[in-house]
């Protein structure tokens, strides 16, 4: 039995000679766990929220209606219009932009300006897209009046300008047609 005590005393000496580790109080562990949960929830909320860029991506599709030809004034304009239509329809917006710019300089058709606005949007030139679409969206007699309003609201979303986007969408939702339905859906998500 004496040997057993001797071993115990040796064992005790070994423990006492080692440095003891500091144990974190329970409240610190709780705080760390709470912080981790909060970070996780924040990440989930931010990644699932419908920010302007996500809403733009969700709702944007390039306009696919047929390009409306305006009155032709000479062979060179006709070939420019045909080339612009072909480039736009083939989704070659980089090629379509200078052709559409040339057409809109030669004739003041809002139809061509609308397509130019979409081509600018597709090439990432948001300021020019905004400018072209604004001209069309201000003329209620334009063939593309509602479409221009819709795409202008999307341009504002892309620019993180949700206030102006909402303003346009509120007007658009009061008008008849499919763009009113789209505007209403988008407003619910903003």
Secondary structure, 3 states (H helix, E strand, C coil): CHHHHHHHHHHHHHHHHCCCCCCCCHHHHHHHHHHHHHHHHHHHHHHHCCCHHHHHHHHCCCCCCCCCCCCCCCHHHHHHHHHHHHHHHCCCHHHHHHHHHHHHHHCCCHHHHHHHHHHHHHCCCHHHHHHHHHHHHCCCCCCCHHHHHHHHHHHHHHCCCHHHHHHHHHHHCCCCCHHHHHHHHHHHHC
